[in-house]
Amino acid sequence: MAAFVLRASQEAVVAYTGGLMGVSAVPGSGKTQTLSYLAAKLVAEGASRTTRRS
């Protein structure tokens, strides 16, 4: 499978860090893949925060 390369508008979604989010786009624009990427990123970041000990 080819690497997922984010477009500028998708990068904005993946960089989002606060509150609720609504994403509207045309069919086939990559919403599901982008939001899956964001979810994986948030889980990984949350996992790294909870496994770090001070």
VEXKE-362930 format. One record per residue (C-alpha): x, y, z; residue in three letters; chain; residue number from 1. Coordinates in steps of 0.001 Angstrom, whole numbers, plus 524288, in hexadecimal, padded with zeros to 5 digits. Example, Ala and Ser with C-alpha at 12.3 -4.5 7.8 and 13.67 -1.06 7.14 Angstrom:
2
<site px="8300C" py="7EE6C" pz="81E78" residuo="ALA" cadena="A" num="1"/>
<site px="83566" py="7FBDC" pz="81BE4" residuo="SER" cadena="A" num="2"/>
//
This chain:
54
<site px="80000" py="80000" pz="80000" residuo="MET" cadena="A" num="1"/>
<site px="804EC" py="80DA7" pz="7FCD5" residuo="ALA" cadena="A" num="2"/>
<site px="80807" py="81718" pz="807C8" residuo="ALA" cadena="A" num="3"/>
<site px="7FD33" py="82064" pz="80B70" residuo="PHE" cadena="A" num="4"/>
<site px="80131" py="82E24" pz="80775" residuo="VAL" cadena="A" num="5"/>
<site px="7F8E2" py="838CE" pz="80D71" residuo="LEU" cadena="A" num="6"/>
<site px="7F41C" py="84441" pz="8056D" residuo="ARG" cadena="A" num="7"/>
<site px="7F42E" py="851CF" pz="80BB2" residuo="ALA" cadena="A" num="8"/>
<site px="7E5DC" py="85113" pz="80FB1" residuo="SER" cadena="A" num="9"/>
<site px="7E7FD" py="84386" pz="81580" residuo="GLN" cadena="A" num="10"/>
<site px="7F3E7" py="84859" pz="81D07" residuo="GLU" cadena="A" num="11"/>
<site px="7EB3C" py="85297" pz="82369" residuo="ALA" cadena="A" num="12"/>
<site px="7E1F5" py="847E2" pz="82809" residuo="VAL" cadena="A" num="13"/>
<site px="7ECFF" py="83F64" pz="82D3C" residuo="VAL" cadena="A" num="14"/>
<site px="7F32D" py="84B05" pz="83453" residuo="ALA" cadena="A" num="15"/>
<site px="7E659" py="84E8E" pz="83B29" residuo="TYR" cadena="A" num="16"/>
<site px="7E75A" py="84D58" pz="849F6" residuo="THR" cadena="A" num="17"/>
<site px="7DB63" py="8534C" pz="8503A" residuo="GLY" cadena="A" num="18"/>
<site px="7CD42" py="84FF6" pz="85268" residuo="GLY" cadena="A" num="19"/>
<site px="7C31D" py="84B08" pz="84907" residuo="LEU" cadena="A" num="20"/>
<site px="7C5BC" py="84A8A" pz="83A86" residuo="MET" cadena="A" num="21"/>
<site px="7BD24" py="849B6" pz="82EA1" residuo="GLY" cadena="A" num="22"/>
<site px="7C2C0" py="845BC" pz="82188" residuo="VAL" cadena="A" num="23"/>
<site px="7BB25" py="8478E" pz="8151C" residuo="SER" cadena="A" num="24"/>
<site px="7C081" py="843F6" pz="807DD" residuo="ALA" cadena="A" num="25"/>
<site px="7BC77" py="83DC1" pz="7FB24" residuo="VAL" cadena="A" num="26"/>
<site px="7BC0B" py="82EF3" pz="7F99B" residuo="PRO" cadena="A" num="27"/>
<site px="7C959" py="82910" pz="7F70D" residuo="GLY" cadena="A" num="28"/>
<site px="7D0D3" py="8346D" pz="7FCF9" residuo="SER" cadena="A" num="29"/>
<site px="7D79A" py="82C39" pz="80758" residuo="GLY" cadena="A" num="30"/>
<site px="7CF58" py="82F35" pz="8136F" residuo="LYS" cadena="A" num="31"/>
<site px="7CF7D" py="82165" pz="818BE" residuo="THR" cadena="A" num="32"/>
<site px="7DE0A" py="81F8F" pz="816AE" residuo="GLN" cadena="A" num="33"/>
<site px="7E12B" py="82CEF" pz="81C63" residuo="THR" cadena="A" num="34"/>
<site px="7D8AF" py="82AF4" pz="8286D" residuo="LEU" cadena="A" num="35"/>
<site px="7DE2F" py="81D3B" pz="82A44" residuo="SER" cadena="A" num="36"/>
<site px="7EBDA" py="82312" pz="829AC" residuo="TYR" cadena="A" num="37"/>
<site px="7E7DE" py="82D53" pz="833BF" residuo="LEU" cadena="A" num="38"/>
<site px="7E1EF" py="822FC" pz="83CB4" residuo="ALA" cadena="A" num="39"/>
<site px="7EE38" py="81AA2" pz="83BF5" residuo="ALA" cadena="A" num="40"/>
<site px="7F697" py="8268E" pz="83EEF" residuo="LYS" cadena="A" num="41"/>
<site px="7EE43" py="82A3E" pz="84AC0" residuo="LEU" cadena="A" num="42"/>
<site px="7EE7D" py="81C55" pz="84FF9" residuo="VAL" cadena="A" num="43"/>
<site px="7FD40" py="81B8F" pz="84E50" residuo="ALA" cadena="A" num="44"/>
<site px="7FF2B" py="828B1" pz="85502" residuo="GLU" cadena="A" num="45"/>
<site px="7F5EE" py="824EA" pz="85FF0" residuo="GLY" cadena="A" num="46"/>
<site px="7FCE1" py="817FE" pz="861A4" residuo="ALA" cadena="A" num="47"/>
<site px="80A02" py="81EBB" pz="86261" residuo="SER" cadena="A" num="48"/>
<site px="804CA" py="82852" pz="86C85" residuo="ARG" cadena="A" num="49"/>
<site px="7FF38" py="81D98" pz="8750F" residuo="THR" cadena="A" num="50"/>
<site px="80B5F" py="81513" pz="8745A" residuo="THR" cadena="A" num="51"/>
<site px="814E6" py="82001" pz="877DF" residuo="ARG" cadena="A" num="52"/>
<site px="8185E" py="820A8" pz="88629" residuo="ARG" cadena="A" num="53"/>
<site px="81D75" py="82D1D" pz="88C70" residuo="SER" cadena="A" num="54"/>
//
